[in-house]
Amino acid sequence: MPVTLSSLIQSSYPNTTGTITSGTATLNFGAYPGSNEAFVSVAGQTGILSTSTIAAQVRGDATSVNHTAADHKYFPVFANLTTSAPSAGSGFTIYARSTQKLTGTWTVNWSWSQ
């Protein structure tokens, strides 16, 4: 059975009773020689609670200004994503840490639920 964004979200929120909010953000590792770390703040999440659950992932069909879908498919081989604790009524931060220096921008999907 193929893994879809919907199935990833469902597995991330097995006990969800509320609405799932989702979107995309852009991580920027900078120009050559790049960096091992990048982060992006997701703001404007007025309904998020300090107890909300956040998920972040890179979809294999995502593209960005600098990287193709083929590049995005291999992103998880080189980098891991984590998130900050949610800031109630505000948002959260997505962090990426890579074993190799990466360059340019990458599209990240995020979602949260109360």
PLY file of the C-alpha trace (Angstrom):
ply
format ascii 1.0
element vertex 114
property float x
property float y
property float z
element edge 113
property int vertex1
property int vertex2
end_header
0.00 0.00 0.00
1.54 3.37 -0.99
2.12 5.99 1.67
0.12 9.15 1.05
0.13 12.50 2.82
-3.34 11.66 4.15
-2.14 8.38 5.65
0.89 10.13 7.20
-1.35 12.74 8.78
-3.77 10.09 10.05
-0.92 8.09 11.60
0.46 11.25 13.20
-2.89 12.05 14.82
-4.53 8.73 15.74
-6.72 10.29 18.46
-7.59 13.53 16.68
-11.07 14.86 17.29
-10.51 18.35 15.87
-9.56 19.89 12.59
-6.17 19.27 11.01
-4.49 22.41 9.69
-1.79 21.97 7.07
0.41 23.87 4.65
3.87 24.14 3.17
6.98 26.07 4.13
10.36 26.63 2.50
13.62 25.63 4.16
16.68 27.50 2.88
20.14 25.99 3.33
21.73 28.92 1.49
24.05 29.21 -1.47
27.10 27.00 -2.04
28.78 25.69 0.09
25.45 25.46 1.94
24.80 24.44 5.51
24.05 21.41 7.67
21.14 23.22 9.35
18.14 25.29 8.31
14.92 26.41 9.93
11.68 28.12 9.00
9.08 29.73 11.25
5.42 29.00 10.56
3.44 31.98 11.86
-0.19 33.08 11.77
-1.57 29.89 13.34
-4.13 31.64 15.55
-5.91 28.40 16.52
-2.84 26.45 17.59
-2.58 25.49 21.26
0.52 24.85 23.35
-0.63 21.20 23.47
-1.22 20.82 19.69
0.59 18.04 17.84
2.79 19.09 14.91
4.07 16.96 12.03
6.58 17.94 9.33
7.68 15.92 6.33
9.10 16.26 2.84
6.88 14.83 0.12
8.54 12.88 -2.67
6.63 14.85 -5.30
7.52 18.28 -3.87
9.58 20.75 -5.86
11.24 24.05 -5.06
13.08 26.80 -6.91
16.34 24.87 -6.50
15.33 21.20 -6.31
13.29 18.72 -8.32
10.87 16.07 -7.10
13.69 13.52 -7.52
15.85 15.57 -5.13
13.01 15.81 -2.60
12.56 12.02 -2.67
16.08 11.62 -1.27
15.94 14.47 1.26
15.12 12.09 4.17
18.28 10.07 3.42
20.42 13.11 4.28
18.33 15.18 6.69
15.89 14.93 9.59
13.08 17.31 10.48
12.01 18.30 13.98
9.70 21.01 15.27
9.63 23.35 18.20
6.89 23.23 20.79
3.88 25.16 19.49
3.42 28.74 20.64
-0.29 29.14 21.47
-2.09 31.43 19.04
1.06 31.98 17.01
2.88 29.06 15.37
6.00 26.90 15.51
9.42 26.40 13.93
10.57 23.55 11.69
14.24 22.59 11.99
16.25 20.54 9.49
19.61 18.98 10.28
21.64 17.24 7.62
24.60 14.88 7.67
25.87 16.69 4.53
25.90 20.34 3.57
22.78 21.03 1.53
22.15 24.05 -0.65
19.16 26.02 -1.82
15.51 25.76 -0.92
13.41 22.71 -0.09
9.63 22.49 0.27
8.36 21.02 3.55
4.79 20.00 4.34
3.52 20.65 7.86
0.32 19.93 9.75
-1.01 20.33 13.25
-4.04 19.32 15.25
-5.39 20.16 18.68
0 1
1 2
2 3
3 4
4 5
5 6
6 7
7 8
8 9
9 10
10 11
11 12
12 13
13 14
14 15
15 16
16 17
17 18
18 19
19 20
20 21
21 22
22 23
23 24
24 25
25 26
26 27
27 28
28 29
29 30
30 31
31 32
32 33
33 34
34 35
35 36
36 37
37 38
38 39
39 40
40 41
41 42
42 43
43 44
44 45
45 46
46 47
47 48
48 49
49 50
50 51
51 52
52 53
53 54
54 55
55 56
56 57
57 58
58 59
59 60
60 61
61 62
62 63
63 64
64 65
65 66
66 67
67 68
68 69
69 70
70 71
71 72
72 73
73 74
74 75
75 76
76 77
77 78
78 79
79 80
80 81
81 82
82 83
83 84
84 85
85 86
86 87
87 88
88 89
89 90
90 91
91 92
92 93
93 94
94 95
95 96
96 97
97 98
98 99
99 100
100 101
101 102
102 103
103 104
104 105
105 106
106 107
107 108
108 109
109 110
110 111
111 112
112 113
